[in-house]
Amino acid sequence: MYWSYAVGAAAGAAPHPHWALAVLPLGMTAFLVHRALRDHARCQAVYHAAWNRYNPQKIMYHLVLKVF
């Protein structure tokens, strides 16, 4: 993940940035958000009521503290 953000930052600093390198951090962020939501749905389907009791107490944020 850090690599994709570094490449995206380098692409923005280049005299003629390539669009594919600038899109890489956005793609990685979209992938991680989708994965977090999919994992949450899978755990909820498997553990049912136990997941609903556990989730509000322990899992306040999925990826970024106080954001998502």
Phi and psi in degrees as a GROMACS rama.xvg file:
@    title "Ramachandran Plot"
@    xaxis  label "Phi"
@    yaxis  label "Psi"
@TYPE xy
-62.5323  -34.877  TYR-2
-62.9626  -42.4587  TRP-3
-64.9601  -37.1851  SER-4
-70.5812  -35.8242  TYR-5
-66.0497  -41.8536  ALA-6
-65.7277  -40.4865  VAL-7
-63.9514  -38.7145  GLY-8
-67.5514  -39.5116  ALA-9
-66.6657  -35.5805  ALA-10
-66.5428  -35.7762  ALA-11
-72.6819  -25.2318  GLY-12
-87.4637  -12.4269  ALA-13
-70.7821  153.474  ALA-14
-62.3051  -37.0985  PRO-15
-127.466  84.9121  HIS-16
-65.1824  141.178  PRO-17
-88.3585  133.043  HIS-18
-64.2527  -32.0905  TRP-19
-66.1349  -37.1289  ALA-20
-72.3135  -28.903  LEU-21
-75.8251  -26.0844  ALA-22
-81.6684  -21.904  VAL-23
-56.1378  -47.6337  LEU-24
-63.5129  -34.8173  PRO-25
-66.8007  -39.7771  LEU-26
-65.054  -41.3287  GLY-27
-65.9326  -39.8849  MET-28
-65.0056  -43.7433  THR-29
-62.2478  -41.0696  ALA-30
-61.2321  -45.5878  PHE-31
-68.719  -36.8287  LEU-32
-65.3855  -45.3158  VAL-33
-62.2283  -40.7427  HIS-34
-65.0557  -40.4452  ARG-35
-64.5854  -43.1599  ALA-36
-67.3408  -39.6981  LEU-37
-65.2205  -40.8527  ARG-38
-64.6971  -41.0786  ASP-39
-61.2884  -45.3101  HIS-40
-65.0581  -39.0433  ALA-41
-66.3072  -44.0491  ARG-42
-64.6885  -37.6694  CYS-43
-66.5424  -37.646  GLN-44
-69.6176  -34.4888  ALA-45
-79.6352  -45.0375  VAL-46
-100.338  -7.06594  TYR-47
48.1202  -117.192  HIS-48
-65.8195  -33.2593  ALA-49
-64.0192  -37.7899  ALA-50
-67.4844  -39.3619  TRP-51
-66.9357  -31.685  ASN-52
-74.449  -37.4459  ARG-53
-77.4305  -40.1548  TYR-54
-58.5197  -53.44  ASN-55
-64.3555  -26.9075  PRO-56
-82.5585  -39.2664  GLN-57
-104.811  -35.216  LYS-58
-110.323  93.5918  ILE-59
-90.4831  -33.2078  MET-60
-134.882  144.01  TYR-61
-88.2414  -48.148  HIS-62
-121.143  -56.3889  LEU-63
-113.685  126.721  VAL-64
-58.0683  128.838  LEU-65
64.0035  15.4744  LYS-66
-122.085  -58.9989  VAL-67
